[in-house]
Every structure is written in C-alpha cells, then in structure tokens.
C-alpha cells in the first residue's frame, strides 16, 4: 500500500502543472499521484496521460467533466489508495527535502503502529513577482515532533489557521467522515479542513516548509478583486460550514474554541469584502449573513458576535468601517494577497 496519495486538481493547467508533478515525484514509490483533469480544454489531459504512461507505478490520470476544484478533490479522494491524503494545487509545488522528511516520519509512525489522524507542516507564500516568500508556521500553536491531541494545543494567533496546504489527513478518516465538497464553487478548501476536525483525535506537527503556495496569477481565487467578485461563493461556503456541525455541542473545549475561531474568521472575511465593496446591496448581504448565523445557531452567533472581530464587523458608520481594516489585514495574512 502507498504511504501517501496526492491529488492534483487540474483545470487548464498545462502551463504550470509539470512543476507540481516533478516535485512530488521525488517522493518515489511511497507516493501515488492522482492527476485529476477537470474538463480542461488545453493540453492538461495530454500532459497527465504522458506522465501516467511514464510513471505507471506512481501516477494515475483521471479525466472528468468540469465540476470545479471541489469535485476534483472529491474524485482524487475517491480513487486514493494511500494511507494518507493530501491535495496539491496544480500551480503550487512541494519542497523535495521537506517532502522526504514528512514521508520518513509517516513511515516511522506507521511501522511503530501509532495511530495518526492529521499531519501538519508549514506552508510558504511564494510571490515571484516581487521576489518574496513568507513562511507560515505553527510553532506558537502546536507541540512539535510528537503525537498530540486537542488538549495539547498551545495558542493560535488571530491570523493562524489550519488550512488545506498545511494538512495531510488519514485517508480513511476523510472517507469515513463523509467529506464531500460542493461542485462549481471556490473556497471549498475551508470545508476540506473544517469538516473532518471533530473526527481528529491524534495530530503531529513538523516544523518543515513543505508546501509552496504560489501567489500572483490574476485568475487566482485568492486575488483580492476575485474575492470581491466571488463574494457570493464565499458566503455560500460560510453558510455550509455554519450548518455543518453544531460546534456548541463539541465537548472538547480546545477543539470547540478552535472551530468557533475558524467560523469567526470566515464571517470576518465575508464581512470585510462586503463592507469594502460598500454598496447598498453588499451591506444588505452582510446583514443577511449575520442574520443567517443568528437564526441557524443563536448560541454560536452570540459567541462569534462577542469576539472582537465579530463586533467590529457590525459597528455602524465610518468608525466601524475603519475598524474593518483590522479584519482586512488579517484576511491578507490568511489568503496571502497583497
């Protein structure tokens, strides 16, 4: 059995997907690479098939009608045979040295018979246009180099969240928890990391810079202009997450607090961009989102609203909108746009 399955969702990715594949190939036979061609109309399918033919023991190419990033991840997970599962977007890549260290540790834990639900490693914002990269780590939040539980969590900074790029989940856990991402929607990575969390009992954090997250393409979903343009999809994902789990009922206090913090971040990001758009329609959408939360889960609404960011998103007038800039800066850190 393969140690790690890596899904690469690809849509018209011919110009850059080879870099992602080549860096993952350094994992050798410990890895299976599942290239999911999501209805591309360029040479993506051809490149995927060429790699699958060249590395039949490592790479599989799967072709499907266009269903969006979430459906490509669903397909990758459906076909995954490895013990662990990771997603690497086609315009990103991994650091080869860090990948080897992560694989060695996973192999060690498996051979020792230790149960691990979630492996975490650092990710790096790569901005070649300005020759800049920024490492996002969890050294203040998580114990290092040992298996730990939610009770061992230290402290998450306001801009510090577990995101898809940092996560390697146990494949069976993802399948057993019923993870299913919506089609034709951006920002589904939030559901990918959020939904499985109540099922996670054991974690391991390595302070290695594994994932390289490319920032700079105009068509990226995290481009600020695109986030404003696609705000309805951000709102849609936020509502799915509100309805996903009644976090108030989660018994573990640290897990409960983290998931509330994550939802607070989602509410903040949506509110920030709706306020920045500053139209009658956008401000009405902001109010509707907060009303949705209150109606769906009154106790959760109170907890989020009473946090600083929650309150600041609902302050009236110019003073309130100035405070929103705090939320905007946090959003920049989370999503890496400039």
KAQUI-V30054 format. One record per pair of residues at least 24 apart in sequence whose C-alpha atoms are under 7 Angstrom apart, sorted by sequence separation. I is the first residue (numbers start at 1). J is the second residue. D is the distance in whole Angstrom. If there is no record, write none. Layout:
I,J,D + I,J,D
This chain:
39,63,7 + 33,58,6 + 34,59,6 + 35,60,6 + 36,61,6 + 37,62,6 + 38,63,6 + 39,64,6 + 164,189,6 + 4,30,6 + 5,31,6 + 6,32,6 + 7,33,6 + 8,34,6 + 9,35,6 + 10,36,6 + 11,37,6 + 32,58,5 + 33,59,5 + 34,60,5 + 35,61,5 + 36,62,5 + 37,63,5 + 38,64,5 + 39,65,5 + 3,30,5 + 4,31,5 + 5,32,5 + 6,33,5 + 7,34,5 + 8,35,5 + 9,36,5 + 10,37,5 + 11,38,5 + 31,58,6 + 32,59,6 + 33,60,6 + 34,61,6 + 35,62,6 + 36,63,6 + 37,64,6 + 38,65,6 + 39,66,4 + 163,190,7 + 2,30,5 + 3,31,6 + 4,32,6 + 5,33,6 + 6,34,6 + 7,35,6 + 8,36,6 + 9,37,7 + 10,38,6 + 11,39,7 + 12,40,5 + 14,42,7 + 38,66,5 + 164,192,7 + 238,266,6 + 2,31,6 + 7,36,7 + 9,38,7 + 11,40,5 + 12,41,6 + 14,43,5 + 29,58,6 + 38,67,6 + 164,193,6 + 238,267,7 + 2,32,6 + 12,42,5 + 14,44,5 + 38,68,7 + 163,193,6 + 13,44,6 + 12,44,6 + 38,72,6 + 186,221,7 + 235,270,6 + 36,72,6 + 234,270,6 + 231,270,7 + 36,76,7 + 264,304,6 + 268,309,7 + 34,76,6 + 123,165,6 + 268,310,7 + 271,313,6 + 123,166,6 + 122,166,6 + 121,166,5 + 166,211,7 + 228,273,6 + 268,313,7 + 120,166,5 + 121,167,7 + 165,211,6 + 264,310,7 + 120,167,5 + 186,233,6 + 187,234,6 + 119,167,6 + 120,168,6 + 185,233,6 + 118,167,7 + 119,168,5 + 188,237,7 + 118,168,6 + 119,169,6 + 187,237,7 + 191,241,7 + 118,169,5 + 242,293,7 + 117,169,6 + 118,170,6 + 149,201,6 + 248,300,7 + 272,324,6 + 117,170,5 + 149,202,5 + 148,202,6 + 149,203,6 + 147,202,6 + 148,203,5 + 272,327,6 + 147,203,6 + 148,204,6 + 272,328,6 + 147,204,5 + 146,204,6 + 145,204,7 + 268,327,6 + 9,69,6 + 145,205,6 + 144,205,5 + 145,206,6 + 143,205,7 + 144,206,6 + 269,331,6 + 9,72,5 + 142,205,7 + 9,73,6 + 7,73,7 + 7,76,5 + 20,90,6 + 23,93,6 + 24,94,7 + 26,96,6 + 137,207,7 + 20,91,7 + 23,94,6 + 20,92,6 + 23,95,7 + 27,99,7 + 17,90,5 + 20,93,4 + 23,96,6 + 27,100,6 + 16,90,7 + 17,91,6 + 19,93,7 + 5,80,6 + 16,91,6 + 5,81,7 + 5,82,5 + 13,90,6 + 4,82,5 + 2,81,7 + 3,82,5 + 4,83,6 + 5,84,6 + 6,85,6 + 7,86,6 + 8,87,6 + 2,82,4 + 3,83,5 + 4,84,5 + 5,85,5 + 6,86,5 + 7,87,5 + 8,88,5 + 9,89,6 + 10,90,6 + 1,82,6 + 2,83,7 + 3,84,6 + 4,85,6 + 5,86,6 + 6,87,6 + 7,88,6 + 8,89,5 + 9,90,6 + 86,167,7 + 6,88,7 + 8,90,6 + 86,168,5 + 118,200,7 + 85,168,6 + 86,169,7 + 117,200,6 + 84,168,6 + 85,169,5 + 117,201,7 + 118,202,7 + 119,203,6 + 120,204,6 + 121,205,6 + 84,169,6 + 85,170,6 + 117,202,5 + 118,203,5 + 119,204,5 + 120,205,5 + 121,206,5 + 122,207,6 + 124,209,7 + 84,170,4 + 85,171,5 + 116,202,5 + 117,203,6 + 118,204,7 + 119,205,6 + 120,206,6 + 121,207,6 + 122,208,6 + 123,209,6 + 126,212,6 + 83,170,6 + 84,171,5 + 116,203,6 + 121,208,6 + 122,209,5 + 123,210,6 + 124,211,6 + 125,212,6 + 126,213,6 + 127,214,6 + 129,216,7 + 83,171,6 + 121,209,7 + 122,210,6 + 123,211,5 + 124,212,5 + 125,213,5 + 126,214,5 + 127,215,5 + 82,171,7 + 121,210,6 + 122,211,7 + 123,212,6 + 124,213,6 + 125,214,6 + 126,215,6 + 127,216,6 + 123,213,7 + 125,215,7 + 151,254,6 + 150,254,6 + 150,255,6 + 74,180,6 + 74,181,6 + 71,181,6 + 98,208,6 + 70,181,5 + 71,182,7 + 98,209,6 + 99,210,6 + 70,182,6 + 71,183,5 + 98,210,5 + 70,183,6 + 222,335,6 + 224,337,6 + 223,337,6 + 68,183,6 + 95,210,5 + 222,337,6 + 67,183,5 + 68,184,4 + 94,210,5 + 95,211,7 + 67,184,5 + 68,185,6 + 69,186,7 + 94,211,5 + 70,188,6 + 93,211,6 + 94,212,6 + 93,212,5 + 92,212,6 + 92,213,5 + 92,214,5 + 91,214,7 + 159,330,5 + 159,333,6 + 159,334,6 + 125,336,7
